[in-house]
Amino acid sequence: MTEEYTDIYNYTDDYEDQLCRKEEVVKVGSILIPLFFTVVVVLSCIGNILVLVFLALFKSLTNVFILNLALSDLLFTFGLPFWASYYIWGWTFGEIGCKAVKFLFYVGFYSSVLFLTLMTVQRYMAVVHPLSDWERCRGLSVSPFIVWILSGTAALLGSLHSKVMIESDSQYCEYGSVEWKSGIAYFQNAFFFIAFVIMGYCYGRMLQTITKSRTNKRHKTVRLIFCIALVFFIGWAPYNIIMFLKSLTIHPFTDYCNVSIHLDYAFYTCRLLAFSHCSLNPVLYALIGEKFQKHLQTILKKMCSK
């Protein structure tokens, strides 16, 4: 999974692209994506800031992970206005801005996946091995710091190799070489796949345990975390698949141009779906998280009583 924002604009990568004009694809993207990103940014900022305020009143390991996940969503959100502007006017923020926005994108993605994995493992241990004293492990208290260090390091490697490229009086924020573009794409796909294999195993074991349990009160948190992970997977899995197809250097298609245009439209759809995840988590907290519902009701009652 890599940010190939310039693919639909660049008609001179090879001979086939020179014959494949995509003005209509570009026009659709320049209208649809900025409008969609604007809505996502507004909803994400409002929702995740409210989540941070709510979580400041609770103290638990799960809530610490959710708080950090909200921070990941906000970091990811901060980069969207720049990409929205990019689709209208091209890249106008210089090379430092290019590296900074790429960094926000990657650190938001990597940290989100890692925090979702930690939340899943934490619930797995609480449900499948409830008598273990693993929560007293010192490593769990510092795990958020480790996640941010790992995410920041991986994001930094990607952002440092991005640069502003000028072509046909237009500027693009892209990688300096095809090798880095392909390498990051394969690494992120592998990272995404491994994380969700771990989550899938944990949820499978938890489901077996819960179905045998006579009470499900202590397993309500599992439902919330499962829904968050499921929404994240539904959003990012199609995007990963499309990005993998677009990263292939050999196109085994007879009608390359037609397939390439269809991939671009699919890329638009999958990108909108994937990038909207940062605004959906607060909705899940409000609809599924009982503590969030109770606290929100308390705040609303106080506001109405004034």
C-alpha positions in Angstrom: 0.0 0.0 0.0 1.6 3.2 -1.1 0.6 6.7 -2.0 0.6 6.8 -5.8 -1.2 10.2 -6.1 0.5 11.0 -9.4 -0.4 7.9 -11.3 -3.5 9.2 -12.8 -1.9 12.5 -13.8 1.3 11.1 -15.3 0.9 10.2 -18.9 4.6 9.6 -19.7 5.7 6.8 -17.5 5.9 4.5 -20.5 4.8 4.2 -24.1 1.4 2.8 -23.2 0.6 5.7 -20.9 1.4 8.1 -23.6 -1.6 6.7 -25.6 -3.9 6.5 -22.6 -5.5 9.9 -21.9 -7.2 10.2 -18.5 -8.6 13.8 -18.5 -12.1 12.6 -17.4 -10.7 10.5 -14.6 -8.7 13.5 -13.3 -11.7 15.8 -13.6 -13.9 13.4 -11.5 -11.1 13.1 -8.9 -10.6 16.9 -8.7 -14.3 17.4 -7.8 -15.3 14.3 -5.8 -12.2 13.7 -3.6 -11.8 17.3 -2.2 -15.5 17.4 -1.2 -15.4 14.0 0.4 -12.2 14.8 2.3 -13.7 18.0 3.6 -16.6 16.1 5.1 -14.3 13.5 6.6 -11.9 16.1 8.1 -14.8 17.9 9.9 -16.4 14.7 11.2 -13.1 13.2 12.3 -11.9 16.3 14.1 -15.2 16.7 16.0 -15.6 13.0 16.8 -12.1 12.2 17.8 -11.7 15.3 20.0 -14.8 14.4 21.8 -13.5 10.9 22.3 -10.3 12.3 23.8 -12.3 14.4 26.2 -14.4 11.4 27.3 -11.4 9.2 27.8 -9.8 11.7 30.0 -12.4 10.8 32.6 -11.7 7.0 32.4 -8.7 5.0 33.6 -8.1 1.6 32.0 -5.7 -0.2 29.7 -8.3 -0.6 27.0 -9.2 3.1 27.1 -5.5 4.0 26.9 -5.3 2.1 23.6 -8.5 3.8 22.3 -7.2 7.2 23.3 -4.0 6.5 21.3 -6.1 5.2 18.4 -8.0 8.5 18.4 -4.7 10.4 18.3 -3.7 8.2 15.3 -6.9 9.1 13.5 -6.4 12.8 14.2 -2.8 12.7 12.8 -4.1 10.9 9.7 -6.9 13.5 9.4 -4.5 16.5 9.5 -2.9 15.4 6.2 -6.2 15.1 4.3 -6.7 18.9 3.6 -3.4 19.0 1.9 -4.3 16.0 -0.4 -7.7 17.7 -1.1 -5.9 20.8 -2.2 -3.5 18.7 -4.2 -6.3 17.3 -6.4 -7.4 20.8 -7.3 -4.2 22.8 -7.7 -1.4 20.2 -7.7 1.3 20.1 -5.0 1.9 23.7 -3.8 3.4 23.1 -0.3 7.1 22.4 -1.2 9.3 19.5 -0.5 9.2 19.9 3.3 5.4 19.9 3.2 5.5 16.8 1.0 7.7 14.9 3.5 5.6 16.1 6.4 2.2 15.1 5.0 3.6 11.7 3.9 4.8 11.2 7.4 1.4 12.0 8.9 -0.2 9.6 6.5 2.1 6.7 7.3 2.4 7.2 11.1 -1.4 7.3 11.3 -1.7 4.1 9.3 1.0 2.1 11.1 0.0 3.2 14.6 -3.7 2.5 13.9 -2.9 -1.1 12.8 -0.5 -1.7 15.8 -3.0 -0.3 18.4 -5.8 -2.4 16.9 -3.6 -5.4 17.2 -2.7 -4.6 20.8 -6.3 -4.0 21.7 -7.2 -7.4 20.2 -4.4 -9.2 22.0 -5.4 -7.5 25.3 -9.0 -8.6 25.0 -7.8 -12.1 23.9 -5.8 -12.5 27.1 -8.6 -11.2 29.2 -11.2 -13.6 27.7 -9.2 -16.7 26.9 -6.7 -16.5 29.8 -8.6 -14.5 32.5 -6.6 -15.9 35.4 -3.2 -14.8 34.1 -1.5 -11.8 35.6 -0.3 -10.6 32.2 -1.8 -7.1 32.7 0.8 -6.5 35.5 3.5 -6.9 32.9 5.5 -3.7 32.8 5.8 -3.9 29.0 2.0 -3.2 28.6 2.3 0.2 30.3 5.0 1.3 27.9 3.5 -0.4 24.8 1.9 2.9 23.5 5.4 4.5 23.5 6.9 1.5 21.7 4.1 1.7 19.1 4.7 5.4 18.4 8.4 4.8 18.1 8.0 2.0 15.6 5.3 3.8 13.7 7.4 7.0 13.6 10.5 5.2 12.4 8.6 3.3 9.6 6.8 6.5 8.6 10.1 8.5 8.6 11.8 6.0 6.2 8.9 6.4 3.8 8.7 10.2 4.0 12.4 10.9 3.7 12.4 9.2 0.3 9.5 11.3 -1.0 10.2 14.4 -3.0 8.5 17.0 -5.2 8.6 16.2 -8.9 7.9 18.7 -11.7 6.5 17.6 -15.0 4.5 19.5 -17.6 4.3 22.6 -15.4 2.7 20.5 -12.6 4.2 19.5 -9.2 3.7 16.1 -7.6 4.5 14.7 -4.2 6.0 11.3 -5.0 8.8 8.9 -4.3 12.2 9.5 -5.8 12.6 6.0 -7.3 10.4 3.2 -8.5 12.3 0.8 -6.3 11.3 2.6 -3.1 7.7 3.0 -4.3 7.4 -0.8 -4.9 9.3 -1.7 -1.8 7.0 0.4 0.5 4.0 -1.0 -1.3 5.0 -4.6 -0.6 6.1 -3.9 3.0 2.8 -2.2 3.9 0.8 -5.0 2.3 2.8 -7.6 4.3 2.5 -5.5 7.5 -1.3 -5.2 7.0 -1.7 -8.9 6.2 0.3 -10.2 9.2 -1.5 -7.9 11.6 -4.9 -9.1 10.6 -3.8 -12.8 10.6 -3.0 -12.2 14.3 -6.3 -10.5 14.9 -8.2 -13.2 13.1 -6.7 -15.9 15.3 -7.4 -14.0 18.5 -11.0 -13.3 17.5 -11.5 -17.0 16.5 -10.3 -18.1 20.0 -12.4 -15.5 21.7 -15.5 -16.5 19.9 -15.0 -20.1 21.0 -14.6 -19.0 24.6 -17.5 -16.6 24.6 -19.9 -19.2 23.1 -19.1 -21.6 25.9 -19.5 -18.8 28.6 -22.7 -18.5 30.5 -22.4 -14.7 30.8 -21.3 -12.2 28.3 -21.2 -9.1 30.5 -17.4 -9.0 30.6 -17.1 -9.6 26.9 -18.9 -6.4 25.8 -15.6 -4.7 25.1 -14.8 -7.5 22.6 -17.8 -6.4 20.5 -16.5 -2.8 20.3 -13.0 -3.7 19.5 -14.1 -6.3 16.9 -16.3 -3.7 15.2 -13.5 -1.2 15.1 -11.1 -3.8 13.6 -13.8 -5.0 11.1 -14.5 -1.5 9.8 -10.7 -0.8 9.5 -10.3 -4.1 7.6 -13.2 -3.4 5.2 -11.9 0.0 4.5 -8.2 -0.8 4.0 -8.2 -4.3 2.5 -9.7 -3.2 -1.0 -7.3 -0.2 -1.0 -4.4 -2.6 -0.4 -5.4 -4.9 -3.2 -5.8 -2.0 -5.7 -2.5 -0.5 -4.7 -0.8 -3.9 -5.2 -2.3 -4.1 -8.7 -1.2 -0.6 -9.5 2.3 -1.2 -8.2 2.9 -4.1 -10.7 5.5 -3.1 -13.3 4.3 -5.6 -15.8 0.8 -5.2 -17.1 -0.5 -8.6 -18.5 -3.6 -7.0 -19.9 -4.4 -6.9 -23.6 -6.3 -3.6 -23.4 -4.0 -1.9 -20.9 -5.5 1.6 -21.2 -9.1 0.4 -20.5 -8.0 -1.7 -17.5 -5.8 1.2 -16.3 -8.8 3.6 -16.3 -11.0 1.1 -14.5 -8.3 0.7 -11.9 -8.1 4.4 -11.4 -11.9 4.6 -10.7 -11.6 1.6 -8.4 -8.7 3.4 -6.7 -10.8 6.5 -6.1 -13.6 4.4 -4.5 -11.3 2.4 -2.3 -9.3 5.5 -1.3 -12.5 7.3 -0.2 -13.6 4.2 1.7 -10.2 3.7 3.4 -9.6 7.4 4.3 -13.0 7.7 5.9 -12.1 5.3 8.6 -10.7 8.1 10.8 -14.2 9.6 11.1 -16.0 6.3 11.7 -14.4 5.1 14.9 -16.1 7.8 17.1 -19.4 6.7 15.6 -18.7 3.2 16.7 -17.7 4.3 20.2 -21.1 6.2 20.5 -23.2 3.3 19.1 -21.5 0.3 20.8 -19.5 1.6 23.7 -21.8 1.6 26.8 -19.5 3.9 28.8 -19.4 6.4 26.0 -23.2 6.3 25.7 -23.7 6.8 29.5 -21.2 9.6 29.7 -22.6 11.3 26.6 -26.1 11.1 28.1 -24.9 12.7 31.3 -23.3 15.6 29.4 -26.4 16.1 27.3 -28.6 16.2 30.4 -26.4 18.8 32.0 -26.5 20.9 28.9 -30.3 20.7 28.7 -30.8 21.5 32.3 -29.0 24.8 32.0 
